Amino acid sequence: MKNEKNEKNEKNEKEVKAVSGYVYLALVLFLIVFTIGSIVLSRGNPIFFGVVPIVIFIARGFFIVNPNSSKVLVLFGAYKGTVKDNGFFWANPFFTKQKISLRARNFDSERVKVNDKIGNPILINVILVWKVRDTFKAAFDVDKYEEFVRVQTDAAVRKLAGSYPYDSFDDAQSDVTLRSGMDEVNEALENELTERLTMAGIEVMEARIGYLAYAPEIASSMLKRQQAVAIVAARKKIVEGAVGMVEDALQRLSDDKIIDFDDDKKATMISNLMVVLCGDKEVTPVINTGTLHT
């Protein structure tokens, strides 16, 4: 149980405090001055040249951590910790020090051609805002974590596009589409990316669709389809309004006793009004000098 616990701890980020580099910088400067002075006073005694390798060895331990950055320390293949404090530090010269940025980064993916839920080819890309949360996972659990983000984002986009229709033409029962359900779709995309990138120690801060369109080979056909749907919807509204207006007109004429209509006259009146109200061209008035039936 103890070994399992230690192994688990080694696979998590461990933040450590490094020694201030100014202390060892003062030591290095002292050794340099001491060596130069000793050589001058001893007229070039070679024994003092042995200090030079020591100075070089100590100097290899210096490193700088900038704001929102970190250094992962490894000694002969063993993870020793991560320094996240900002400043000038010194550590064991045998440590290898891998720099990992903790800043938020933007990733604008390439536009990829995929099929939506009902098989229509579409072009889509996403904008991802991310940053490294766990430096151990980013450094050791994946190879080249930045490339890992790119590949997994592409895979998540393809999966997302195949889960929703672009629009609700052929899937009338679908409440959420890529075009109309942006909030739900972006939330699903963010959850998918979070699940994929957690293993690399990556935190997804924001993920949203940046570009969405039909592929060029069907774009013109789909545009006509959208126009047809819009025309049908507009005509439906016009007819609904015209029916109400005709009903009101007949009711007013009857209530005010302006004219009495039999069934034939009502049918003719309704037909004429519907043509006038629903027509897409201007009406040309016709003067009837006879009866309503001639």
C-alpha positions as CSV (number, residue, x, y, z in Angstrom):
1,M,0.0,0.0,0.0
2,K,2.8,2.4,0.8
3,N,4.5,1.8,-2.6
4,E,1.2,2.4,-4.4
5,K,0.7,5.6,-2.5
6,N,4.2,6.8,-3.3
7,E,3.8,5.9,-7.0
8,K,0.5,7.8,-7.0
9,N,2.1,10.9,-5.5
10,E,4.9,10.8,-8.1
11,K,2.4,11.0,-10.9
12,N,1.0,14.3,-9.6
13,E,2.4,17.7,-9.8
14,K,4.6,18.7,-6.8
15,E,5.3,22.3,-6.3
16,V,8.7,23.0,-4.7
17,K,10.5,26.1,-3.5
18,A,13.9,26.7,-5.1
19,V,16.9,28.5,-3.4
20,S,17.4,32.2,-4.2
21,G,19.9,32.5,-7.0
22,Y,21.4,35.7,-5.5
23,V,23.1,33.8,-2.7
24,Y,24.9,31.5,-5.1
25,L,25.6,34.5,-7.4
26,A,27.4,36.2,-4.6
27,L,29.3,33.0,-3.9
28,V,30.3,32.8,-7.6
29,L,31.5,36.4,-7.7
30,F,33.5,35.8,-4.5
31,L,35.2,32.8,-6.0
32,I,36.0,34.7,-9.2
33,V,37.5,37.6,-7.3
34,F,39.3,35.3,-5.0
35,T,40.8,33.3,-7.9
36,I,41.9,36.4,-9.8
37,G,43.4,37.9,-6.7
38,S,45.2,34.6,-5.8
39,I,46.6,34.2,-9.3
40,V,48.0,37.7,-9.3
41,L,49.5,37.4,-5.8
42,S,50.9,34.0,-6.4
43,R,52.2,35.0,-9.9
44,G,50.2,32.4,-11.8
45,N,50.2,29.5,-9.4
46,P,48.2,26.8,-11.3
47,I,46.6,25.5,-8.2
48,F,44.1,28.4,-8.2
49,F,42.9,27.5,-11.7
50,G,41.1,24.6,-10.2
51,V,38.5,27.0,-8.9
52,V,37.3,27.7,-12.4
53,P,35.5,24.4,-13.0
54,I,33.8,24.8,-9.6
55,V,32.5,28.2,-10.7
56,I,31.3,26.8,-14.0
57,F,29.6,23.9,-12.2
58,I,27.8,26.2,-9.8
59,A,26.8,28.6,-12.6
60,R,24.9,25.8,-14.3
61,G,22.4,25.7,-11.5
62,F,21.1,29.2,-12.2
63,F,17.6,29.6,-13.8
64,I,14.9,32.3,-14.1
65,V,11.1,31.7,-13.8
66,N,9.1,34.4,-15.5
67,P,5.5,35.4,-14.5
68,N,2.9,32.8,-15.4
69,S,5.7,30.3,-16.3
70,S,7.3,27.3,-14.5
71,K,10.3,25.0,-14.5
72,V,9.9,21.2,-14.2
73,L,12.9,19.8,-12.4
74,V,14.2,16.3,-13.2
75,L,17.2,14.5,-11.8
76,F,18.5,11.6,-13.8
77,G,15.0,10.7,-14.9
78,A,13.3,11.2,-11.5
79,Y,10.7,14.0,-11.2
80,K,11.7,16.3,-8.3
81,G,9.1,19.0,-8.5
82,T,7.9,22.1,-10.3
83,V,9.0,25.7,-9.5
84,K,6.2,28.2,-10.1
85,D,7.4,31.1,-8.1
86,N,8.8,34.0,-10.2
87,G,12.4,35.1,-9.8
88,F,16.0,34.2,-10.0
89,F,16.8,30.8,-8.5
90,W,19.5,28.2,-8.1
91,A,19.1,24.4,-8.0
92,N,21.2,21.3,-8.3
93,P,23.3,21.7,-11.5
94,F,22.5,18.1,-12.4
95,F,18.8,19.0,-12.6
96,T,17.3,19.3,-16.1
97,K,14.9,22.2,-16.2
98,Q,12.0,22.1,-18.6
99,K,10.1,25.3,-19.2
100,I,6.3,25.1,-19.3
101,S,4.2,28.2,-19.8
102,L,1.1,28.6,-17.5
103,R,-0.4,31.4,-19.6
104,A,-3.8,31.2,-21.3
105,R,-3.4,30.4,-25.0
106,N,-5.7,30.8,-28.0
107,F,-6.0,28.0,-30.6
108,D,-7.9,28.7,-33.8
109,S,-8.3,25.3,-35.5
110,E,-8.2,24.8,-39.2
111,R,-11.5,24.6,-41.1
112,V,-12.3,20.9,-41.6
113,K,-14.9,19.3,-43.9
114,V,-17.0,16.8,-42.0
115,N,-20.5,15.4,-42.3
116,D,-23.2,16.5,-39.9
117,K,-25.7,14.1,-38.3
118,I,-27.8,13.7,-41.4
119,G,-24.8,13.4,-43.8
120,N,-24.5,17.0,-45.2
121,P,-20.9,18.0,-45.8
122,I,-20.1,21.2,-43.8
123,L,-17.1,23.3,-43.0
124,I,-16.4,24.0,-39.3
125,N,-13.7,25.2,-37.0
126,V,-13.4,26.0,-33.3
127,I,-11.7,28.6,-31.1
128,L,-10.2,27.1,-28.0
129,V,-8.8,29.0,-24.9
130,W,-6.7,26.7,-22.8
131,K,-3.8,26.7,-20.3
132,V,-1.6,24.1,-18.5
133,R,-3.0,23.2,-15.1
134,D,-0.8,20.2,-14.2
135,T,2.8,20.5,-15.3
136,F,3.6,16.9,-14.5
137,K,0.9,15.5,-16.8
138,A,1.8,18.1,-19.5
139,A,5.5,17.1,-19.4
140,F,5.3,13.4,-18.9
141,D,1.9,11.9,-19.6
142,V,1.8,13.0,-23.2
143,D,4.4,13.6,-25.9
144,K,4.4,17.3,-27.0
145,Y,1.3,18.5,-25.2
146,E,0.7,21.4,-27.7
147,E,0.4,19.0,-30.5
148,F,-1.8,16.8,-28.3
149,V,-4.2,19.8,-27.9
150,R,-4.3,20.3,-31.7
151,V,-5.1,16.7,-32.6
152,Q,-7.6,16.2,-29.8
153,T,-9.4,19.4,-30.7
154,D,-9.7,18.2,-34.3
155,A,-11.1,14.9,-33.1
156,A,-13.6,16.6,-30.8
157,V,-14.8,18.9,-33.7
158,R,-15.5,15.9,-35.9
159,K,-17.4,14.1,-33.2
160,L,-19.4,17.2,-32.4
161,A,-20.4,17.8,-36.0
162,G,-21.6,14.2,-36.4
163,S,-23.8,14.5,-33.3
164,Y,-26.0,17.4,-34.5
165,P,-27.7,18.4,-37.8
166,Y,-26.6,21.6,-39.4
167,D,-30.2,22.8,-39.6
168,S,-33.6,21.2,-38.9
169,F,-34.6,20.6,-42.6
170,D,-34.6,16.9,-42.5
171,D,-34.6,16.4,-38.7
172,A,-37.7,18.2,-37.6
173,Q,-37.7,16.5,-34.2
174,S,-34.2,17.9,-33.4
175,D,-34.4,20.8,-31.0
176,V,-30.7,21.5,-31.1
177,T,-28.8,22.1,-34.3
178,L,-25.3,23.4,-35.0
179,R,-26.7,26.7,-36.5
180,S,-29.5,27.5,-34.0
181,G,-28.4,25.8,-30.7
182,M,-25.0,27.5,-30.3
183,D,-25.1,27.7,-26.5
184,E,-25.9,23.9,-26.1
185,V,-23.5,23.0,-28.8
186,N,-20.6,25.1,-27.4
187,E,-21.3,23.6,-23.9
188,A,-21.1,20.1,-25.4
189,L,-17.9,21.0,-27.2
190,E,-16.3,22.3,-24.0
191,N,-17.2,19.2,-22.1
192,E,-15.9,16.9,-24.8
193,L,-12.6,18.8,-24.9
194,T,-12.3,18.9,-21.1
195,E,-12.7,15.1,-21.1
196,R,-10.0,14.6,-23.8
197,L,-7.4,17.1,-22.5
198,T,-7.6,16.4,-18.7
199,M,-5.1,13.5,-19.1
200,A,-2.5,16.1,-20.4
201,G,-3.1,18.4,-17.5
202,I,-4.8,21.0,-19.7
203,E,-7.6,23.2,-18.5
204,V,-10.2,24.2,-21.1
205,M,-11.2,27.8,-20.3
206,E,-13.5,28.4,-23.3
207,A,-14.5,26.5,-26.4
208,R,-16.8,27.7,-29.1
209,I,-17.5,27.3,-32.8
210,G,-15.7,29.9,-34.8
211,Y,-16.9,29.2,-38.3
212,L,-19.8,27.1,-39.6
213,A,-21.0,26.8,-43.2
214,Y,-22.1,24.3,-45.8
215,A,-19.3,22.8,-48.0
216,P,-19.0,24.7,-51.3
217,E,-20.4,21.8,-53.4
218,I,-23.8,22.0,-51.7
219,A,-23.8,25.6,-50.5
220,S,-25.8,27.0,-53.5
221,S,-28.4,24.2,-53.2
222,M,-28.8,24.7,-49.5
223,L,-29.2,28.5,-50.0
224,K,-32.1,27.9,-52.4
225,R,-33.5,25.5,-49.9
226,Q,-33.3,28.0,-47.1
227,Q,-34.9,30.6,-49.4
228,A,-37.8,28.2,-50.2
229,V,-38.4,27.5,-46.5
230,A,-38.4,31.3,-45.8
231,I,-40.9,31.9,-48.7
232,V,-43.2,29.1,-47.5
233,A,-43.1,30.5,-44.0
234,A,-43.8,34.0,-45.2
235,R,-46.7,32.8,-47.4
236,K,-48.2,31.0,-44.5
237,K,-48.2,34.1,-42.4
238,I,-49.7,36.1,-45.2
239,V,-52.5,33.6,-45.7
240,E,-53.2,33.5,-41.9
241,G,-53.4,37.3,-41.9
242,A,-55.6,37.4,-45.1
243,V,-58.1,34.9,-43.6
244,G,-58.5,37.1,-40.5
245,M,-58.9,40.3,-42.6
246,V,-61.6,38.7,-44.9
247,E,-63.4,37.4,-41.8
248,D,-63.4,40.8,-40.2
249,A,-64.5,42.5,-43.5
250,L,-67.5,40.2,-43.9
251,Q,-68.4,40.6,-40.3
252,R,-68.3,44.4,-40.5
253,L,-70.3,44.5,-43.7
254,S,-73.0,42.2,-42.1
255,D,-73.1,44.0,-38.7
256,D,-73.4,47.5,-40.4
257,K,-76.0,46.1,-42.8
258,I,-74.2,47.6,-45.7
259,I,-75.0,44.7,-47.9
260,D,-76.6,41.3,-47.6
261,F,-74.6,38.4,-49.0
262,D,-75.9,35.1,-50.1
263,D,-73.6,32.1,-50.3
264,D,-72.5,32.8,-53.9
265,K,-71.8,36.5,-53.2
266,K,-69.8,35.5,-50.1
267,A,-67.8,33.0,-52.1
268,T,-67.1,35.6,-54.8
269,M,-66.2,38.3,-52.3
270,I,-63.9,36.0,-50.4
271,S,-62.2,34.8,-53.6
272,N,-61.5,38.4,-54.7
273,L,-60.2,39.5,-51.3
274,M,-57.9,36.5,-51.0
275,V,-56.5,37.2,-54.4
276,V,-55.9,40.9,-53.5
277,L,-54.4,40.2,-50.1
278,C,-52.3,37.2,-51.0
279,G,-51.0,38.3,-54.4
280,D,-47.4,39.2,-54.8
281,K,-48.1,41.8,-57.5
282,E,-50.0,45.1,-57.4
283,V,-53.7,44.9,-57.9
284,T,-55.3,46.4,-61.0
285,P,-58.8,47.8,-60.2
286,V,-61.7,46.7,-62.4
287,I,-64.9,48.7,-62.5
288,N,-67.9,46.4,-62.7
289,T,-70.8,48.2,-64.4
290,G,-73.2,45.3,-64.1
291,T,-74.2,43.1,-61.2
292,L,-71.9,41.2,-59.0
293,H,-72.5,38.1,-61.1
294,T,-71.7,39.6,-64.5
